């Protein structure tokens, strides 16, 4: 590789970014399904805790994340931390295939679109990654929302007066019987409003922060050698943490409203949920579960991006010299 341009981002960009056209798609999807499923197993309990906190009523409102965690273990044991997991893992594989395909193809097209404008690397990365994240989320919502609705009902079953179910299929059947197929898409608008901007913000933050970190790395390190794998992973992980922090602060209020809409049996309107949250806990009620959401967003995002970047390197086609 030509190291004379190392002071400029492109050489590092070549080290850390692998073009979609240079990936073995079959290997990417197969290996990725297993890899991301493993990450989901590790982080799923955080989603359960966050959801419980968002729908809490009465005395449960005062519980923090640790108290909620202890309560789940006391009442349901470790299985309580994995309620709805089977449903999520079943729907996650097709949803991720759709997401990754839309993400990478949109990113590639967006980078070509902004190339003539000669923007800085961080701005180009923010635009391309943000648009890619937005497109990926919009395309995957058709699969993700029904899974989200069913899994969240399983997460809160028997808690604060919520109905108990026999499993994910039982939830889906009862929803369809009561409201038809559209019942599985309850909160779809808010879900799109939550996850699409969230995805756009996350990927834009990740893309731009990574470029900024690499720029700082270049200023501090005058060596011409390529960065080590540990350095690359460190930069990607840091970018994931920054993206998680930004995203959780921006989108938690909408996520709280969406969750309440999806699990409430009385089918309230969004404004009813807003008024009740304010009445119960003031404006801070919109940030219920912010701690777990921040941890989940940062931990999931960091784990996901490190795994995904490694996966891309693993699935990269051998380039000709």
DAVEN-V434703 format. One record per residue. N is the residue number from 1. RES is the residue in one small letter. OMEGA is omega as a letter, one per 30 degrees, with the letter a starting at -180 (NA if undefined). Layout:
[[N:RES:OMEGA] [N:RES:OMEGA]]
//
This chain:
[[1:x:l] [2:x:a] [3:x:a] [4:x:a] [5:x:a] [6:x:l] [7:x:l] [8:x:a] [9:x:a] [10:x:a] [11:x:l] [12:x:l] [13:x:l] [14:x:l] [15:x:a] [16:x:a] [17:x:l] [18:x:a] [19:x:a] [20:x:a] [21:x:a] [22:x:a] [23:x:l] [24:x:a] [25:x:a] [26:x:l] [27:x:l] [28:x:a] [29:x:a] [30:x:a] [31:x:a] [32:x:l] [33:x:l] [34:x:a] [35:x:a] [36:x:l] [37:x:l] [38:x:l] [39:x:l] [40:x:l] [41:x:a] [42:x:a] [43:x:a] [44:x:l] [45:x:l] [46:x:l] [47:x:l] [48:x:l] [49:x:l] [50:x:a] [51:x:l] [52:x:a] [53:x:a] [54:x:a] [55:x:a] [56:x:l] [57:x:l] [58:x:a] [59:x:a] [60:x:a] [61:x:a] [62:x:a] [63:x:l] [64:x:a] [65:x:a] [66:x:l] [67:x:l] [68:x:l] [69:x:l] [70:x:a] [71:x:l] [72:x:l] [73:x:a] [74:x:a] [75:x:a] [76:x:a] [77:x:a] [78:x:l] [79:x:l] [80:x:l] [81:x:a] [82:x:l] [83:x:l] [84:x:a] [85:x:a] [86:x:l] [87:x:a] [88:x:a] [89:x:l] [90:x:a] [91:x:a] [92:x:a] [93:x:l] [94:x:a] [95:x:a] [96:x:l] [97:x:l] [98:x:a] [99:x:a] [100:x:l] [101:x:l] [102:x:a] [103:x:a] [104:x:l] [105:x:l] [106:x:l] [107:x:a] [108:x:a] [109:x:a] [110:x:l] [111:x:l] [112:x:a] [113:x:a] [114:x:a] [115:x:a] [116:x:a] [117:x:l] [118:x:l] [119:x:l] [120:x:a] [121:x:l] [122:x:a] [123:x:l] [124:x:a] [125:x:l] [126:x:a] [127:x:a] [128:x:l] [129:x:l] [130:x:l] [131:x:l] [132:x:l] [133:x:l] [134:x:l] [135:x:a] [136:x:a] [137:x:l] [138:x:a] [139:x:a] [140:x:a] [141:x:a] [142:x:l] [143:x:a] [144:x:a] [145:x:l] [146:x:l] [147:x:a] [148:x:a] [149:x:a] [150:x:a] [151:x:a] [152:x:l] [153:x:l] [154:x:l] [155:x:a] [156:x:a] [157:x:a] [158:x:a] [159:x:a] [160:x:l] [161:x:a] [162:x:a] [163:x:l] [164:x:a] [165:x:l] [166:x:a] [167:x:a] [168:x:l] [169:x:l] [170:x:l] [171:x:a] [172:x:a] [173:x:a] [174:x:l] [175:x:a] [176:x:l] [177:x:a] [178:x:a] [179:x:a] [180:x:a] [181:x:a] [182:x:l] [183:x:l] [184:x:l] [185:x:l] [186:x:a] [187:x:a] [188:x:l] [189:x:l] [190:x:l] [191:x:l] [192:x:l] [193:x:a] [194:x:a] [195:x:a] [196:x:l] [197:x:l] [198:x:l] [199:x:l] [200:x:l] [201:x:a] [202:x:a] [203:x:l] [204:x:l] [205:x:a] [206:x:a] [207:x:a] [208:x:a] [209:x:l] [210:x:l] [211:x:l] [212:x:l] [213:x:l] [214:x:l] [215:x:l] [216:x:l] [217:x:l] [218:x:a] [219:x:a] [220:x:a] [221:x:a] [222:x:l] [223:x:a] [224:x:a] [225:x:l] [226:x:l] [227:x:l] [228:x:l] [229:x:l] [230:x:l] [231:x:l] [232:x:l] [233:x:l] [234:x:l] [235:x:l] [236:x:l] [237:x:l] [238:x:l] [239:x:l] [240:x:l] [241:x:l] [242:x:l] [243:x:l] [244:x:l] [245:x:a] [246:x:a] [247:x:a] [248:x:l] [249:x:a] [250:x:a] [251:x:a] [252:x:a] [253:x:a] [254:x:l] [255:x:l] [256:x:l] [257:x:a] [258:x:a] [259:x:l] [260:x:l] [261:x:a] [262:x:a] [263:x:a] [264:x:a] [265:x:a] [266:x:l] [267:x:a] [268:x:l] [269:x:a] [270:x:a] [271:x:l] [272:x:l] [273:x:l] [274:x:a] [275:x:a] [276:x:l] [277:x:l] [278:x:a] [279:x:a] [280:x:a] [281:x:a] [282:x:a] [283:x:l] [284:x:l] [285:x:l] [286:x:a] [287:x:l] [288:x:l] [289:x:a] [290:x:l] [291:x:l] [292:x:l] [293:x:l] [294:x:l] [295:x:a] [296:x:a] [297:x:a] [298:x:a] [299:x:l] [300:x:a] [301:x:a] [302:x:l] [303:x:a] [304:x:a] [305:x:l] [306:x:l] [307:x:a] [308:x:l] [309:x:l] [310:x:l] [311:x:l] [312:x:l] [313:x:a] [314:x:a] [315:x:a] [316:x:l] [317:x:l] [318:x:a] [319:x:l] [320:x:a] [321:x:NA]]
//
